[in-house]
Amino acid sequence: MRRYLTLRMLGAHALAVVCTGAAAGLGVWQYDAWQATRAAEAVDLTQGDPVPLLDVLGPDDPFPGDRVGQPVTLAGTWVPEGTVFVSGREYDGRDGFWVVTPLTTGGPDDPAVPVVRGWTDVPDDAPPSPSGPAEVQAILQPSEGTGAFDEDPLDDVFPQLRIADQVQRIDPDLFSAYAVLDSAAPGSNTGADGLAEASVEQLPAPGQFTALRNLLYAVEWWFFGAFALFIWWRFVTEEAESHAPQESDPAAPPRVSTIKT
């Protein structure tokens, strides 16, 4: 037993506990993230009561996973130079584009949220982008990350509504979310006239393996933990064998000592 409690052995035991514990903990964290994302996709908040945007999400906050589809109210100023078109949105059986214009949370220099004003089948036929103040109600959505390739990053058409793609186009900071126009205050300047109505139903269908990356990361971390245990077991076994007393072989011939004279 003592050969398992040498200084080298104790160090190996401690390292194995730390590595295995860290891998197990990180695996559980990724597994929880996988479950949370799938649960968020299953919850429909779109029929709930609208709340002020800043009660749900701050300008520098990550998107809260349990607020996908939350109706929010937002009053601010349009940023017309930030208007873009997002392809791959179907309306009434036709493929087309979302028309997206950022709306600040106050004055022109305050943080902004990209707002989907409506749908069009041809970007050139979209009405002019609105400017000035507006007050809207919209459905909150997280930044998209489908991995779609943008064939021309310099134009105003994007294959997905990814917040990181919009940051370089306007001066105000952007929230980590966008919103789909649901309704507007009477007389509000939405720029939706001339556009077909956009809705979250026009979002591309979620993949069959929602948040699969998190689940694979969890399995990967647990594999690392199992590998650390294997390395520990090999080290401990070989170290113990090297310190074990050597037993004599009874079948071996006796050694005869010679004395030189």
N, C-alpha and C positions, 0 to 999 in steps of 0.2 A: 504493500500500500504506500510505503514512503516514496517509492520511485514515481508515484503519481502526484506527489505534493512538493516536488522540487521547485526552486524559483522559476526555472524555465517553464515547468508545467503549469504553475499558477498563472504566469503571464499568458500562456496559451489559452487556459480556461477563461480568463477575463476577456481576452480579445474575442474568443468565440461567442461569449455571451453578448458583448457589445455589438458585434457584426450581425449576429442572428437576430437580436432584438430590434436593431435598426431596420433590417430588411423586412422583418415581420410587420413592424409598425408602418413602414412606408407602403407595404403591400395592402394593409388594411385601409390606409388613407386613400389609395387609388381605388380600391374596391368600393369604399363609401362614396367617392366622387362618381363612380359609374352608376351606382344605385340612385344617387341624388339627381343626376342628369336624366335618367330614365323616368324617375318619379315626376320631375318638373315637366317633361313632355306629356305626361298623362293627365296633368291638371289643366283644366280650362278656366281661366280667370276672366275671359273676355266679357262675360255677362255680369261681372261684379260692378260695384259702384266706382266711378272714377275718383282718383285722389290726386293731389298736386304732385307733379313729377319729383320735386325736391324732397317729398316725404318718402319716396321710394328709393331714389338714387341721387347721390351727390356727384359733382363734376369730376372728382378724382376717384370715385368708388368703382370697384369691379361690379359687373352685372350680377345682381342677386338671383341665383338659380330658381328660387321659388316665386319669381315675379314675371315669368314669361307670360305674355298676354294680358298683363295688368292694364286696365284703362287708366289713363292719366290726363290731367289738364295741364296746359302749357300756354303761357302768355309771353310774348317777346317780340323780336324783330326778325323779319326774313333776311337771309343772306343770299340774294339772287345769283351772285357769281359762283356760288357753290353748287348749283343745280347739276345733277347727273342723271343718267338713265341706267336702269338695271335690267338686263335682258333675262329671258327665260321665264317670264311671268305670263301665265295663261288667263285669258278672260273670254268667257262665252265660247270656248273651243278654239280661240285664236291665240297664237303666240305673240307676245309683245313685250312692253317695257314698263317698268315703274318709273314715274317721274318724281325725283327726290330733291328737295330743297331744305337746307338747314334753317332752323328757327332757333334763335337765341332764347335764353331764359330771362331776358330783360333788354338792356340796351344793345347796340351793335357790337360792342366788345366783350359782352358776357359769353360764357360757354354756350354751345349750341347743340341741338339734337337734329340729326337728319330726319326729315318728315316726308313720308311717302304721300304726295298730294293726290295721286291718281294713276291711271293706266292709259297708255297710248300704244297703238300698233306701229306708229312711225314717229321717231323722235323729232323729226323736222316739223311735224304737224302739231306738236305740243304747244299750248298757249304760252305767252311770255311768262317768265318767272315773276312771282309777286315780290314786292318790296314794301317796306314800312311795317307797322305793328300788326299783330294778329293774335287771336286767342282761339285755341283749338282744343279738342278732345281727341286722343289718339290711343292706339293699342301699342304697348311697349314690347319691344323685341330685342334680343341680344344680337350683337354683331355676328354676321354670318361668316362661316369659315369652311366652305365646301371644298376648297382647294381647286376651284375652277381656274383655268388658265386664261389670262387676259391677253388677247392677241395684239391689242394696241393700247398700252398703258397711257398714251398721251391724249387719247380722245375722251369724250364725256360718257362713253358707254362702258359699263362694267358687268362682268358675269355674275357678280354677287355683291350684296350690300355689306361690305366689310369696312368697319370704322377706320382701320389703319390706312385704307386706300383713300379715304376722304380727308385725312388730317392735313396733308400737304396742299390742299386746294383752297383753303380759306384761312383767314387770320385767327378767328376765335377758336378756342379749344373745343374739343368735342367730347360729349359724354360717351360712355362705353355701351351705348344702345342707340337704336333708332326707333321711330314710331310711325305707325300706319294711321293716316287720318281717318277718324271715325265720324266726327261731327265738328261743327264750328259754332262759335257764338254768333247770334244774329248780326248780320252786317259785317262779320269779320272778313278780313282780306286773306283768303286761303289760296287763291290761284287755282282752284279745282275746276272752275268753269271751263268747259271744253275738253275735260278729261273724263274717261270712264272711272267708275268707283274702284278703288283698290281695296283689298282685304287680305287678312292673314291666310285665307283659304288659297290665295294665289302663290303662297310660298311653295318652293319645291318640296316634294314629299320627303320626310326624313328617311335616312337610310335604315335598312333593316337592322343594322348593328349599331344602334345609337350608343355613342360614347364607348365603342369597343376599345379604343386606344387606352382608356383608363383601366379597363379590365385586363388587357394584355400587359400593361405596366405592373398591375398587381401581381399577376402570375410571374412576371420577370423578377420582381423583387423577392418573391417567395422562393424562386429558383436560386437566386443568389444566396439567400439564407440557408437553403439546403446544401448548396455547394460549400459554404463556410463551415457547416457542421461536418461535411465529409473531410475537408482539409484538416479540421481539428482532430477528427478521429484518427486519420492517418498519422498525423504528427505525434499524437499521444501514444499510439500503438508502437510506432517505431522507436520513439524515445524510451518507452518503458522496456522494450526488448533489448535496447542497447545497454541498459543498466541492470538487466537481470543477471543473476549469478550463473556461470557456466557450469552445466552438469557434465560429469565425466561419463564416457561411454563404456559400459561394463564389457562390451565385446572387444574393445580395443586392447592390444597387448600391453602389458605393464611396461612402464618406462624404466630403463636400467641406467642408473647413474654410474659414471666411470670416474675414478679418481686417478689423476695423473701423478706419477711419482717422478 
